[in-house]
Amino acid sequence: MFSNRYIFIYSSIMVTVVAIALTLVAVSLKPTQEANVRIEKMQNILKAINITATPKEAQTLYKKYIVKSYTLKADMTEAPSIDAFSIDLAAETKKANPADRLYPLYIAVLDNGDTSYIFPMRGKGLWGPIWGYVALKNDFNTIYGVMFDHKGETPGLGAEINTDKFQQQFFGKTIFDENGNYTAVKTIKGGAGSSNPHGVDAISGGTITSNGLSAMLEDGFKAYLPFLQKKIKQVKTENIDGGTQI
């Protein structure tokens, strides 16, 4: 019969051995996990410009289409020393002072030679965070493509935000009206109608997720608003002067 002392020592040794083993496994897997996160992020950014990439293709296609990336401060001035790809938008949105937040921006050159500007977004759904990337055409107003995803929205309801059918509604919608007023793009319960340039159909039965996505888009683009308005003015000036658009 084993003594209590023996059992205690044996249990302590086993706990220590298991803890060390788990730590070693976690450390050894960390580079692979980080690589997978990077690849998935590349896939998501590419999806916003309607490029579907497998994990094996992601890095090659990312280098092909994403020609530049910038990190912008809250006042929309550039922070050249900070890599845009490394920014964790979830961490940025948690900063108590909005003036301390950083905002990534990705620039893509499409197959037809046009330029597209990709803006990361993050918000709240029914059960957890939702996020996405929205690509604007080079008028800084018209949506070229989107990619939305979620952590735990209800399958068949709020989870529909990551389906092509839902996301394709955003193609061609505009975030400014004809007078230059900021409108963003909203999900509309009961249907937006094809003639609405700033609205898409909300998800039936997914009202909270739909509202969360609308808020994400409104707040997301609002953060970039000074940048967008400045670029729109530049485009108009260059079109009048006959210059080359950026």
C-alpha positions in Angstrom: 0.0 0.0 0.0 1.4 3.4 -1.0 1.8 6.0 1.7 0.2 9.5 1.4 3.7 11.0 1.0 4.5 8.7 -2.0 1.2 9.5 -3.7 1.8 13.3 -3.1 5.3 13.2 -4.6 4.3 11.0 -7.5 1.3 13.3 -8.3 3.5 16.4 -8.1 6.1 14.9 -10.5 3.4 13.9 -13.0 1.8 17.3 -12.9 5.2 18.9 -13.5 6.1 16.6 -16.3 2.7 17.1 -18.0 3.0 20.9 -17.6 6.5 20.9 -19.2 5.3 18.7 -22.0 2.4 21.0 -22.8 4.6 24.0 -22.6 7.1 22.5 -25.1 4.3 21.5 -27.5 2.8 25.0 -27.3 6.2 26.6 -27.9 6.9 24.3 -30.9 3.5 25.0 -32.5 3.6 28.7 -32.0 5.5 29.5 -35.3 3.0 27.4 -37.2 0.0 29.0 -35.6 1.4 32.5 -36.3 2.1 31.5 -39.9 -1.5 30.3 -40.3 -2.9 33.5 -38.8 -0.8 35.5 -41.3 -2.0 33.4 -44.2 -5.6 33.7 -43.2 -5.3 37.4 -42.9 -3.8 37.6 -46.4 -6.7 35.5 -47.7 -9.2 37.8 -46.0 -7.7 41.0 -47.5 -7.6 39.4 -50.9 -11.3 38.3 -50.6 -12.1 42.0 -50.2 -10.9 42.6 -53.8 -12.8 39.4 -54.9 -9.7 37.2 -55.1 -10.2 33.8 -53.6 -6.9 32.2 -52.5 -6.0 28.9 -51.0 -3.5 28.8 -48.1 -0.8 27.8 -50.6 -1.6 30.6 -53.0 -2.2 33.3 -50.4 1.3 34.7 -50.0 2.0 34.7 -53.8 -1.3 36.4 -54.6 -0.9 38.9 -51.8 2.4 40.0 -53.1 1.0 40.3 -56.6 -2.1 42.4 -55.8 -1.3 44.3 -52.6 1.3 46.8 -53.7 1.4 49.1 -50.6 0.2 49.3 -47.0 0.1 52.2 -44.7 -0.4 52.7 -41.0 -2.4 55.8 -40.2 -2.7 57.6 -36.8 -6.0 58.7 -35.5 -5.5 62.1 -37.2 -4.9 60.3 -40.4 -1.3 61.2 -40.7 1.1 58.4 -41.6 3.1 56.4 -39.0 5.8 55.1 -41.4 7.7 53.1 -38.8 4.8 50.8 -38.0 4.0 47.8 -40.2 0.3 47.9 -41.2 0.0 44.2 -41.4 1.2 43.7 -37.8 -1.6 45.9 -36.4 -4.2 44.0 -34.3 -7.4 46.0 -34.8 -9.0 44.3 -31.9 -6.3 45.7 -29.6 -6.6 49.1 -31.2 -10.3 49.4 -30.6 -9.8 48.6 -26.9 -7.5 51.6 -26.4 -9.2 53.9 -24.0 -8.1 57.1 -25.8 -9.2 57.0 -29.5 -6.4 59.4 -30.3 -3.9 56.6 -29.6 -5.4 54.2 -32.1 -3.7 53.1 -35.3 -5.5 52.3 -38.6 -4.1 50.0 -41.3 -4.8 50.7 -45.0 -4.0 48.4 -47.9 -3.6 49.4 -51.5 -4.2 46.9 -54.3 -3.8 47.1 -58.1 -6.4 45.0 -59.8 -6.1 43.0 -63.0 -7.7 45.8 -65.0 -5.0 48.3 -63.7 -7.4 50.1 -61.4 -6.4 50.8 -57.8 -8.5 49.7 -54.8 -8.2 50.8 -51.2 -8.9 48.2 -48.5 -10.1 49.3 -45.0 -10.1 46.9 -42.1 -13.2 47.0 -39.9 -14.2 45.5 -36.5 -17.4 45.5 -34.5 -19.8 43.5 -32.3 -22.4 40.9 -33.3 -24.9 39.1 -31.2 -22.5 36.6 -29.5 -19.1 38.1 -30.1 -16.9 40.2 -32.4 -17.4 40.6 -36.1 -14.8 41.9 -38.5 -14.1 42.5 -42.1 -12.3 44.3 -44.9 -14.0 46.7 -47.3 -12.4 47.7 -50.6 -13.3 51.0 -52.2 -12.7 51.9 -55.8 -10.4 54.7 -56.7 -13.1 57.3 -56.3 -12.9 56.6 -52.6 -16.7 56.2 -52.5 -17.8 53.1 -54.3 -17.5 49.7 -52.7 -15.5 47.3 -54.9 -15.7 44.2 -52.6 -16.1 43.2 -49.0 -15.2 40.3 -46.7 -17.0 39.8 -43.4 -16.6 37.2 -40.7 -17.5 36.4 -37.1 -16.5 34.5 -34.1 -19.7 32.9 -33.0 -22.9 34.2 -34.7 -25.8 31.9 -35.1 -25.6 29.4 -38.0 -28.2 30.2 -40.6 -28.9 33.6 -39.1 -26.2 36.1 -38.1 -23.5 33.8 -39.4 -24.8 34.6 -43.0 -22.6 37.7 -43.0 -19.7 35.6 -44.2 -21.6 34.2 -47.2 -21.0 35.4 -50.8 -24.8 35.9 -51.3 -24.9 38.5 -48.4 -21.5 40.1 -49.2 -22.3 40.6 -52.9 -25.1 43.0 -52.0 -22.4 45.6 -51.1 -20.8 45.7 -54.5 -21.3 49.1 -56.1 -22.9 50.7 -53.0 -21.5 54.1 -52.0 -20.6 55.6 -48.6 -21.2 59.3 -49.6 -24.4 60.7 -51.2 -24.5 62.8 -54.3 -23.9 66.0 -52.2 -20.8 64.5 -50.6 -22.4 63.8 -47.2 -21.2 60.7 -45.4 -23.8 58.0 -45.3 -21.9 54.7 -44.9 -23.8 51.6 -46.0 -26.5 50.1 -43.7 -28.4 46.9 -43.5 -32.1 47.5 -43.8 -34.7 45.3 -42.2 -37.4 44.2 -44.6 -35.2 44.9 -47.6 -33.3 47.9 -49.0 -34.4 47.7 -52.6 -31.9 47.6 -55.5 -32.2 51.3 -56.1 -30.9 52.2 -52.6 -27.2 53.2 -53.1 -26.5 53.1 -49.4 -28.4 50.1 -48.2 -28.5 46.3 -48.4 -31.0 43.7 -47.2 -30.6 42.8 -43.5 -30.4 39.1 -42.6 -33.8 37.7 -41.9 -33.8 36.6 -38.2 -30.3 38.1 -37.7 -31.3 41.7 -36.7 -28.7 42.2 -34.0 -25.9 40.9 -36.1 -27.1 43.1 -39.0 -27.3 46.1 -36.8 -23.8 45.3 -35.5 -22.5 45.2 -39.0 -24.1 48.5 -39.9 -22.5 50.1 -36.8 -19.2 48.5 -37.7 -19.3 50.0 -41.2 -20.4 53.4 -40.0 -17.8 53.7 -37.2 -15.1 52.0 -39.3 -15.3 54.5 -42.2 -15.9 57.4 -39.9 -12.4 56.8 -38.4 -11.0 57.2 -42.0 -13.3 60.1 -42.9 -10.6 62.9 -43.0 -8.5 60.7 -45.2 -11.4 59.8 -47.5 -12.6 63.4 -47.9 -9.1 64.6 -48.6 -8.6 62.0 -51.3 -12.0 62.7 -52.9 -11.0 66.4 -53.2 -7.7 65.4 -54.8 -9.5 63.1 -57.3 -12.0 65.9 -58.3 -9.1 68.4 -58.7 -7.1 66.0 -60.8 -10.1 65.2 -63.0 -10.7 68.9 -63.6 -7.0 69.5 -64.3 -6.6 66.4 -66.4 -4.0 65.0 -64.1 -3.3 61.4 -63.3 -5.4 59.9 -60.5 -3.5 58.5 -57.5 
